[in-house]
């Protein structure tokens, strides 16, 4: 943001805060004290504007001492400490606030929530869990406490507890948490699959579909289970259903789907499917898959002609890389050296690119994640469409 614009917006806000501070204590303090308090607010805000947070904290600590009844000041300080990474100071401040005599139940609950967040930031998840569980039991800010508990159970990969508390949150708020719960069942199904408990994995997938009938991940896991059991025709059906549920996941679905087509000897069906994808999906993955299919069936010349024609319609660095690889053996001398240089540059360009991005927070990743590592949202990591990506 433009610094001049920031000042235009924030300086009036500072005057308002200073006036508010004066009014808050005007009934109890002399004019000199009010003036000093307002001046301190201005100094603190000025330090914040100049990113001098240490000095700002000292000013606001002084303000907290001036007006020990101003709980909001203490809460703001604790939040600032936590954001700066000074979690120990935030914990001590919030613990002191919670222990204050005469604090209203509402403000004590807010302070407890802040203390729970301090514990989470410090990695003291057992303390945070106990605190949030107590708040839920008391029905105090229960939705916020439940969301924190769900976050803890996700971090600990305790999916059963995460499901239990997500269902409680649904009942309490009326919000639809079923897509998230379906992801928890998929986590359980994948864990069971890895441990060889295949019947248990299928049961978890059934429950995932009950939560979300078009759950892409559940279709993909179903396809994987069928493929591992050598039921490749059934795997094809599951993978195609995954694409129909959400076409954005084509880059993740195509590799196992093409393997199942080959294993079940359904390459004609594969070509029909990939041709359909050319019309429905703008990325390069179906083009590269068809290029490989034509290379095996019709020879390199037919594959190169198809890829070249498609690159005119949808320019792609990955497609260019495939074209260079396909034509390299036919080039000699200086032209080959130039192609090798181009190939290396293209490879380095791809290595530095994020191939996926979270649609909620903008986090970029080179590999796909079902849960965003940054904002912890589910199914929001999508392929990036562009010349240097999908």
C-alpha positions as CSV (number, residue, x, y, z in Angstrom):
1,X,0.0,0.0,0.0
2,X,1.2,3.6,-0.7
3,X,2.8,5.1,2.5
4,X,1.0,8.4,1.8
5,X,-2.3,6.6,1.6
6,X,-1.6,4.8,4.8
7,X,-1.1,8.2,6.6
8,X,-4.3,9.6,5.1
9,X,-6.3,6.7,6.5
10,X,-4.5,6.1,9.8
11,X,-3.9,9.7,11.1
12,X,-7.7,10.4,11.4
13,X,-8.0,7.0,13.1
14,X,-5.4,8.1,15.5
15,X,-7.3,11.3,16.4
16,X,-10.4,9.2,16.9
17,X,-8.6,6.8,19.2
18,X,-7.1,9.7,21.2
19,X,-10.5,11.3,21.6
20,X,-12.0,8.0,22.7
21,X,-9.2,7.5,25.2
22,X,-9.8,10.9,26.7
23,X,-13.6,10.3,26.9
24,X,-13.0,6.8,28.6
25,X,-11.2,8.3,31.5
26,X,-12.6,11.9,31.5
27,X,-15.1,11.2,34.2
28,X,-12.4,10.0,36.7
29,X,-9.2,11.9,35.9
30,X,-8.0,15.5,35.9
31,X,-7.4,17.4,32.7
32,X,-3.6,16.9,32.9
33,X,-3.9,13.2,33.2
34,X,-6.3,13.0,30.3
35,X,-3.9,15.0,28.2
36,X,-1.0,12.7,29.2
37,X,-3.1,9.6,28.4
38,X,-4.1,11.0,25.0
39,X,-0.5,12.0,24.3
40,X,0.6,8.4,25.1
41,X,-1.9,7.0,22.7
42,X,-0.6,9.3,19.9
43,X,3.0,8.3,20.7
44,X,2.1,4.6,20.7
45,X,0.3,4.9,17.4
46,X,3.2,6.8,15.9
47,X,5.6,4.1,16.9
48,X,3.3,1.5,15.3
49,X,3.1,3.5,12.1
50,X,6.9,3.7,12.0
51,X,7.2,-0.1,12.7
52,X,8.9,0.6,16.1
53,X,7.0,-2.1,17.9
54,X,9.3,-2.3,20.9
55,X,8.7,1.3,21.7
56,X,5.0,0.9,21.0
57,X,4.8,-2.0,23.5
58,X,6.4,0.1,26.2
59,X,3.9,2.9,25.7
60,X,0.9,0.6,25.8
61,X,2.3,-1.2,28.9
62,X,2.4,2.2,30.5
63,X,-1.2,2.8,29.5
64,X,-2.3,-0.5,31.0
65,X,-0.8,0.7,34.3
66,X,-2.6,4.0,34.0
67,X,-5.9,2.4,33.7
68,X,-6.0,-1.0,35.3
69,X,-9.7,-1.4,34.5
70,X,-9.1,-1.3,30.7
71,X,-9.2,-5.0,29.9
72,X,-9.1,-4.3,26.2
73,X,-5.7,-2.7,26.5
74,X,-4.3,-5.9,28.1
75,X,-5.9,-8.1,25.5
76,X,-4.5,-6.0,22.7
77,X,-1.0,-6.2,24.3
78,X,-1.2,-9.9,24.6
79,X,-2.3,-10.3,21.0
80,X,0.7,-8.1,19.9
81,X,3.1,-10.1,22.0
82,X,1.8,-13.3,20.4
83,X,2.1,-11.9,16.9
84,X,5.7,-10.9,17.6
85,X,6.5,-14.4,18.7
86,X,6.9,-13.4,22.4
87,X,4.5,-16.1,23.5
88,X,5.8,-16.4,27.0
89,X,5.0,-12.7,27.7
90,X,1.5,-13.2,26.1
91,X,0.9,-16.2,28.3
92,X,1.9,-14.4,31.5
93,X,-0.3,-11.3,30.6
94,X,-3.4,-13.4,29.8
95,X,-2.9,-15.6,32.9
96,X,-2.7,-12.5,35.0
97,X,-5.8,-11.1,33.4
98,X,-7.8,-14.3,34.0
99,X,-6.8,-14.3,37.7
100,X,-8.0,-10.7,38.2
101,X,-10.8,-10.4,40.8
102,X,-14.0,-8.8,39.7
103,X,-13.4,-9.6,36.0
104,X,-16.8,-10.2,34.2
105,X,-17.5,-13.7,33.0
106,X,-17.7,-12.4,29.4
107,X,-14.2,-10.8,29.5
108,X,-12.7,-13.8,31.4
109,X,-13.9,-16.0,28.6
110,X,-12.3,-13.8,26.0
111,X,-9.1,-13.8,28.0
112,X,-9.2,-17.6,28.3
113,X,-9.7,-17.9,24.5
114,X,-6.6,-15.7,24.0
115,X,-4.7,-17.8,26.5
116,X,-5.6,-20.9,24.6
117,X,-4.3,-19.4,21.4
118,X,-1.0,-18.6,23.3
119,X,-0.7,-22.2,24.3
120,X,-1.3,-23.3,20.7
121,X,1.3,-21.0,19.4
122,X,3.8,-22.2,22.0
123,X,3.1,-25.9,21.1
124,X,1.5,-26.6,24.4
125,X,-1.4,-28.4,22.8
126,X,-2.4,-30.5,25.9
127,X,-3.0,-27.3,27.9
128,X,-4.8,-25.6,25.0
129,X,-7.0,-28.7,24.6
130,X,-7.9,-28.8,28.2
131,X,-8.7,-25.1,28.3
132,X,-10.9,-25.2,25.1
133,X,-12.6,-28.3,26.4
134,X,-13.5,-26.5,29.6
135,X,-15.0,-23.6,27.6
136,X,-17.1,-25.9,25.5
137,X,-18.3,-27.7,28.6
138,X,-19.3,-24.3,30.1
139,X,-21.0,-23.3,26.8
140,X,-18.8,-20.2,26.8
141,X,-17.8,-19.0,23.3
142,X,-18.2,-22.7,22.4
143,X,-18.1,-22.3,18.6
144,X,-14.7,-20.6,18.8
145,X,-13.4,-23.1,21.3
146,X,-14.7,-26.0,19.1
147,X,-12.9,-24.6,16.1
148,X,-9.7,-24.4,18.0
149,X,-10.1,-28.0,19.3
150,X,-10.7,-29.2,15.7
151,X,-7.5,-27.5,14.7
152,X,-5.6,-29.2,17.5
153,X,-7.0,-32.7,16.6
154,X,-6.1,-32.1,12.9
155,X,-2.6,-31.2,14.0
156,X,-2.4,-34.4,16.1
157,X,-4.1,-36.4,13.4
158,X,-6.7,-37.6,15.8
159,X,-9.4,-37.8,13.1
160,X,-12.0,-39.5,15.2
161,X,-12.0,-36.6,17.7
162,X,-11.9,-34.1,14.9
163,X,-15.0,-35.7,13.4
164,X,-16.8,-35.7,16.7
165,X,-16.2,-32.0,17.4
166,X,-16.9,-31.0,13.8
167,X,-20.4,-32.6,14.1
168,X,-20.9,-30.7,17.4
169,X,-19.9,-27.5,15.7
170,X,-22.5,-28.2,12.9
171,X,-25.3,-28.7,15.5
172,X,-24.2,-25.6,17.4
173,X,-23.8,-23.2,14.5
174,X,-26.0,-24.7,11.7
175,X,-23.0,-24.4,9.4
176,X,-22.3,-27.2,6.9
177,X,-19.1,-28.9,8.0
178,X,-19.7,-32.1,5.9
179,X,-17.0,-31.4,3.3
180,X,-14.4,-31.1,6.0
181,X,-15.7,-34.2,7.8
182,X,-15.5,-36.1,4.5
183,X,-11.8,-35.2,4.4
184,X,-11.3,-36.6,7.9
185,X,-12.9,-39.9,6.8
186,X,-10.5,-39.9,3.8
187,X,-7.6,-39.5,6.1
188,X,-8.8,-42.5,8.1
189,X,-9.4,-44.5,5.0
190,X,-5.9,-43.8,3.6
191,X,-4.3,-44.7,6.9
192,X,-6.3,-48.0,7.0
193,X,-5.3,-48.7,3.4
194,X,-1.6,-48.2,4.2
195,X,-1.9,-50.6,7.2
196,X,-3.6,-53.3,5.1
197,X,-7.0,-52.9,6.7
198,X,-8.8,-52.7,3.3
199,X,-12.4,-53.5,4.5
200,X,-12.0,-50.7,7.2
201,X,-10.7,-48.3,4.5
202,X,-13.8,-49.0,2.4
203,X,-16.1,-48.4,5.3
204,X,-14.5,-45.0,6.0
205,X,-14.9,-44.1,2.3
206,X,-18.5,-45.0,2.5
207,X,-18.9,-42.6,5.4
208,X,-17.0,-39.9,3.4
209,X,-19.4,-40.3,0.5
210,X,-22.3,-40.0,3.0
211,X,-20.9,-36.6,4.1
212,X,-20.1,-35.4,0.5
213,X,-21.4,-37.4,-2.4
214,X,-19.0,-35.8,-4.9
215,X,-15.9,-36.0,-2.8
216,X,-13.0,-36.1,-5.3
217,X,-10.5,-37.5,-2.8
218,X,-12.9,-40.4,-1.8
219,X,-13.3,-41.3,-5.5
220,X,-9.5,-41.3,-6.0
221,X,-9.0,-43.4,-2.9
222,X,-11.6,-45.8,-4.2
223,X,-9.8,-46.0,-7.5
224,X,-6.5,-46.7,-5.7
225,X,-8.0,-49.5,-3.6
226,X,-9.6,-51.1,-6.7
227,X,-6.3,-50.8,-8.6
228,X,-4.3,-52.4,-5.8
229,X,-6.8,-55.3,-5.8
230,X,-6.3,-55.7,-9.6
231,X,-9.9,-54.5,-10.3
232,X,-8.7,-52.0,-12.9
233,X,-12.0,-51.6,-14.8
234,X,-13.6,-50.6,-11.5
235,X,-10.7,-48.3,-10.8
236,X,-11.3,-46.6,-14.2
237,X,-14.9,-46.0,-13.2
238,X,-13.9,-44.4,-9.9
239,X,-11.2,-42.2,-11.4
240,X,-13.5,-41.0,-14.1
241,X,-16.1,-40.2,-11.5
242,X,-13.4,-38.1,-9.7
243,X,-12.9,-36.0,-12.8
244,X,-16.6,-35.5,-13.2
245,X,-16.8,-34.4,-9.5
246,X,-14.1,-31.7,-10.0
247,X,-12.3,-31.3,-13.2
248,X,-9.6,-29.1,-11.6
249,X,-8.0,-32.2,-10.2
250,X,-7.2,-33.7,-13.7
251,X,-3.4,-33.4,-13.2
252,X,-3.6,-35.6,-10.0
253,X,-6.1,-38.1,-11.5
254,X,-4.7,-38.7,-14.9
255,X,-1.5,-40.7,-14.0
256,X,-3.4,-43.5,-12.0
257,X,-6.3,-43.4,-14.4
258,X,-4.1,-43.9,-17.5
259,X,-2.4,-46.8,-15.7
260,X,-5.8,-48.4,-15.0
261,X,-6.9,-47.9,-18.7
262,X,-3.7,-49.8,-19.8
263,X,-4.1,-52.5,-17.2
264,X,-7.7,-53.1,-18.2
265,X,-6.9,-52.9,-21.9
266,X,-9.2,-50.0,-22.5
267,X,-7.0,-47.6,-24.5
268,X,-9.7,-46.7,-26.9
269,X,-11.8,-45.6,-24.0
270,X,-8.8,-43.7,-22.8
271,X,-8.5,-41.8,-26.1
272,X,-12.2,-40.9,-26.0
273,X,-11.8,-39.6,-22.4
274,X,-8.7,-37.6,-23.2
275,X,-10.3,-36.1,-26.3
276,X,-13.2,-35.0,-24.2
277,X,-10.8,-33.4,-21.7
278,X,-9.3,-31.3,-24.5
279,X,-12.7,-29.6,-24.8
280,X,-13.5,-29.4,-21.2
281,X,-10.1,-28.7,-19.6
282,X,-7.7,-25.9,-20.5
283,X,-4.5,-27.3,-19.0
284,X,-1.7,-29.2,-20.8
285,X,-2.0,-32.5,-18.9
286,X,-4.5,-34.2,-21.4
287,X,-2.4,-33.0,-24.3
288,X,0.7,-34.6,-22.9
289,X,-1.2,-37.8,-22.2
290,X,-2.6,-38.0,-25.7
291,X,0.9,-37.2,-27.1
292,X,2.3,-40.2,-25.2
293,X,-0.6,-42.4,-26.4
294,X,-0.1,-41.4,-30.1
295,X,3.6,-42.0,-29.8
296,X,3.1,-45.6,-28.6
297,X,0.3,-46.3,-31.1
298,X,1.1,-44.2,-34.2
299,X,4.7,-43.3,-33.9
300,X,6.8,-40.3,-33.1
301,X,5.9,-38.2,-36.2
302,X,2.2,-38.4,-35.4
303,X,2.8,-37.5,-31.8
304,X,5.0,-34.5,-32.6
305,X,2.5,-33.2,-35.2
306,X,-0.3,-33.5,-32.6
307,X,1.7,-31.8,-29.9
308,X,2.9,-29.0,-32.2
309,X,-0.7,-28.2,-33.2
310,X,-1.9,-28.2,-29.6
311,X,0.9,-25.9,-28.5
312,X,-0.3,-23.3,-31.0
313,X,-3.6,-23.4,-29.3
314,X,-2.4,-23.6,-25.6
315,X,1.2,-22.4,-25.2
316,X,2.9,-24.3,-22.4
317,X,6.5,-24.6,-21.0
318,X,5.8,-28.2,-20.1
319,X,4.5,-28.8,-23.6
320,X,7.6,-27.2,-25.1
321,X,9.8,-29.4,-22.9
322,X,8.0,-32.5,-24.2
323,X,8.4,-31.3,-27.8
324,X,12.2,-30.7,-27.3
325,X,12.5,-34.2,-25.8
326,X,10.6,-35.8,-28.7
327,X,12.7,-34.0,-31.4
328,X,16.1,-34.2,-29.8
329,X,17.2,-37.5,-31.4
330,X,16.5,-36.1,-34.9
331,X,18.7,-33.0,-34.5
332,X,22.5,-32.9,-34.9
333,X,25.4,-30.5,-34.8
334,X,25.1,-26.9,-33.6
335,X,21.3,-27.1,-33.6
336,X,21.4,-29.9,-31.2
337,X,23.6,-27.9,-28.8
338,X,21.2,-25.0,-29.0
339,X,18.3,-27.4,-28.2
340,X,20.2,-28.8,-25.2
341,X,20.7,-25.2,-23.9
342,X,17.0,-24.5,-24.4
343,X,16.1,-27.7,-22.7
344,X,18.2,-26.9,-19.6
345,X,16.8,-23.4,-19.4
346,X,13.2,-24.8,-19.7
347,X,13.9,-27.3,-17.0
348,X,15.2,-24.7,-14.6
349,X,12.2,-22.5,-15.3
350,X,9.9,-25.3,-14.4
351,X,11.9,-26.2,-11.3
352,X,11.4,-22.7,-9.9
353,X,7.7,-22.5,-10.5
354,X,4.9,-23.2,-8.0
355,X,2.5,-25.6,-9.8
356,X,-0.4,-25.3,-7.3
357,X,-1.9,-22.4,-5.4
358,X,-4.5,-22.2,-2.5
359,X,-7.6,-20.5,-3.7
360,X,-8.2,-19.2,-0.2
361,X,-4.9,-17.8,1.1
362,X,-2.7,-17.8,-2.1
363,X,-0.1,-20.2,-0.7
364,X,2.0,-21.6,-3.6
365,X,3.3,-25.2,-3.7
366,X,5.2,-27.4,-6.1
367,X,3.2,-30.5,-5.0
368,X,-0.4,-31.1,-4.3
369,X,-1.8,-31.0,-0.8
370,X,-5.3,-31.9,0.3
371,X,-5.0,-29.5,3.2
372,X,-3.3,-26.1,2.6
373,X,-0.1,-26.0,4.8
374,X,-0.7,-22.3,5.3
375,X,-4.4,-21.6,6.1
376,X,-5.3,-25.3,6.9
377,X,-8.3,-25.2,4.5
378,X,-9.3,-28.5,2.7
379,X,-9.4,-29.0,-1.0
380,X,-8.4,-25.5,-1.8
381,X,-5.0,-26.3,-3.4
382,X,-5.6,-26.2,-7.2
383,X,-3.3,-26.4,-10.2
384,X,-2.1,-23.0,-11.5
385,X,-3.1,-22.4,-15.1
386,X,-0.6,-20.5,-17.2
387,X,2.2,-20.8,-19.7
388,X,4.7,-21.9,-17.1
389,X,2.4,-24.2,-15.2
390,X,-0.7,-26.3,-16.0
